């Protein structure tokens, strides 16, 4: 696995079941792992981790 492939998975549980929402205005991928439920933000080109999103994040949809 290359470094470029590794950033496609969840940084917390390494699952590849990740939903991504690209936010063009801030050039950011807002991600949510389908396996463990973790949420985080990353740069889409490099996969650089930008922080963990909370459930109230404006970057990811809220669960009702």
PyMOL commands that set and color helices and strands:
alter all, ss='L'
color gray80, all
select helices_A, chain A and resi 3-6
alter helices_A, ss='H'
color red, helices_A
select strands_A, chain A and resi 18-23+28-33+39-42+49-52
alter strands_A, ss='S'
color yellow, strands_A
deselect
rebuild
show_as cartoon
